[in-house]
Amino acid sequence: MTDITYEIVMQLGVLSQSRSGWSKEVNLISWNNNPPKYDIRDWSADHTQMGKGVTLSREELLALRDLLNQWEL
């Protein structure tokens, strides 16, 4: 299996934090030296471990924003 590399280019914010110290974050991340994408996933406190998440292009992020804005949440 190929190693996955990542660089957190910008930490945009924390959505929630668990008692164990992991937090669900929104970040701009470069995966395998590719252009950065928006990413939502759980991270350990030191960012050395990660959970499953969702990676979105700028266009997908804007589409998600527009979709959520249609609903009164």
Secondary structure as the mmCIF struct_conf table of DSSP 4:
data_model
#
loop_
_struct_conf.conf_type_id
_struct_conf.id
_struct_conf.beg_label_comp_id
_struct_conf.beg_label_asym_id
_struct_conf.beg_label_seq_id
_struct_conf.end_label_comp_id
_struct_conf.end_label_asym_id
_struct_conf.end_label_seq_id
HELX_LH_PP_P HELX_LH_PP_P1 THR A 2 ILE A 4
STRN STRN1 TYR A 6 GLN A 17
TURN_TY1_P TURN_TY1_P1 ARG A 19 SER A 20
BEND BEND1 GLY A 21 GLY A 21
STRN STRN2 SER A 23 TRP A 31
TURN_TY1_P TURN_TY1_P2 ASN A 32 ASN A 33
BEND BEND2 ASN A 34 ASN A 34
HELX_LH_PP_P HELX_LH_PP_P2 PRO A 35 PRO A 36
STRN STRN3 LYS A 37 TRP A 43
TURN_TY1_P TURN_TY1_P3 ALA A 45 ASP A 46
BEND BEND3 HIS A 47 THR A 48
STRN STRN4 MET A 50 LEU A 56
HELX_RH_AL_P HELX_RH_AL_P1 ARG A 58 ASN A 69
TURN_TY1_P TURN_TY1_P4 GLN A 70 GLN A 70
BEND BEND4 TRP A 71 TRP A 71
#
